[in-house]
Amino acid sequence: MRFRRRRAIPERSVFHLPDLLAEAIAGILQRPARSVLTTLGTILGVGAFVAVLGLTSTATGQIGKHFDALAETTVTVTDAGESGVSFPRDADQRINRLNGVVASGVYWNVPLRRPVIGSAPGVRAGSRADAADLPVYAASAGALEAANATVRTGRLFDAFHDGRAEQVVVLGPAAAGRLNIHQLSGRPAVFIDGRPFTVVGIISDTERLPELLLGIVLPRATAQELYPAPDPAVNPAKMVIETRLGAAQLIARQAPVALRPDGVSLLRAVPPPDPRSLRDDVDTELSGLFLALAGICLVIGAVSITNTTLVAVMERVGEIGLRRALGARPRHVAGQFLTESTVLGALGGLTGTALGVAVVLAVALAREWTVILDPVTVLPAPVIGALTGMLAGLYPALRAARTEPSEALRR
C-alpha cells in the first residue's frame, strides 16, 4: 500500500497590528531629523488651525463684552417733529428723574452756512487759517456727562454755562489740532463768523458720541440763542441717555412720555440693538479668513509628508524587496508606510495643538483677555493631523506595495 506524500502548504504571512506599529515607529526613529522635518508642515497647519479658532473666539468674546456693556446702557431719542427742537429746555432734568438713568443730554449739529472759523479774529474765508470744515455741535451739559467725555486739559462746560448761554466751547482733539490750540493758560478763543467763544477745555476721548472728538462743542442754550434751529428732517436733534445695566428697554419706553407728555409722537426712542448679530458677523468673517490660511498650511504639510514618504520608499527599495521575498504581502508593505505617515501626522497634530493653545494663552495674557477655547474645535485637531498624514502617505504606500521582489533585489 502506497501513501501519497502530502504537499506542504506554506503558512500564510500575517502582520499583526502591534508588529505594524513597531515597524512604523522603528522606521520613524531610524531617521529622526527627517521625521521632524516631515511633521513640521503638519505642526504649522494644525497649530495655525487651533490658534486661529482660539484667537477668533477669544477676540470675539472681548468685542461682544465691550459692545454689550456699552450698547445695553445706551438709549437714543431722536427728534421726529416737523420744525425746531422738540426737546424741552429742561429735558436733562426730566430724564434724570427716571429710575435707572445715570446721565442724559441733548445735542445736535449746528446748521451753519459757509462759516468762517479760526483761532484769531480777522480770519478770512478760504484762507489757510480758516477751519470751516470743522463741525460745530450744540450740547447740553448732561450730553457731555452721558458721553463719558474725558478731559485732556481744562474742564467741561456745566449747567451754569448752559443756563446762562455763555459763549464758551469745548474742543475735540481733532478740532484742537486743526486750530493749533494745545494749552489753555493763555485763555484761547475760537472765532465763529467773528464771534468769540472762550475755550474752557479740550476732550481727549469719549465712550459715546465719538463725533464730538472731531468738532467744536458749545452749550445748547448758546446755540439756540445765536444760531438757527436744526431741521428735524435733515439734521434732527438727539438725546443720549446712559442707563444702568438692564434698564435701557424700560427707559426707552418711558423717555418720550417724560419729555413730551403733550406730544409723544414728536420723539422716537431707539432701544439698544441686539449685539449678538454683530458678534456673529465678526466671528464668521474672522473664522472664514483665518481658517482658509490654516487650510493652506495643512495642504503644504500634506505635500511635505507625501514627498518625504515617497523619497523614503525609493531609498528603502532593497528593504521592501527583502520583505516581499520573505513572504510579506503587498498590503503589509502598504500598511507599514501608511502607518508611518499616519503616525507622523498624529505627532504633528498633537504638537501643533499644544503650540496653538500656547499661542492663544500667550496672546490672552498679554492683552488681559479671557481665554475662550471650544473643546469641540480643539480636541479633533490631532485627528485632523493624523488624517492629513494618512492621506498624504496613501500614494507612496501604494507605490511601495506594487514593487516586485525580484526587481527590488536587483537594485
Salt bridges, closest charged atoms under 4 A:
GLU23 OE1 - ARG323 NH2 2.61
ASP68 OD2 - ARG279 NH1 3.40
ASP90 OD1 - ARG94 NE 3.14
ASP133 OD1 - ARG178 NE 3.66
ASP158 OD2 - ARG155 NH2 2.55
ASP158 OD1 - HIS161 ND1 2.81
GLU166 OE2 - ARG164 NE 2.98
GLU242 OE1 - ARG208 NH1 3.87
ASP262 OD1 - ARG260 NE 3.02
ASP274 OD1 - ARG276 NE 3.12
GLU315 OE1 - ARG31 NE 3.89
GLU315 OE1 - ARG34 NH1 2.93
GLU319 OE1 - ARG316 NE 3.10
GLU319 OE2 - ARG323 NE 3.22
GLU340 OE2 - ARG316 NH2 3.23
GLU407 OE2 - ARG411 NH2 3.02
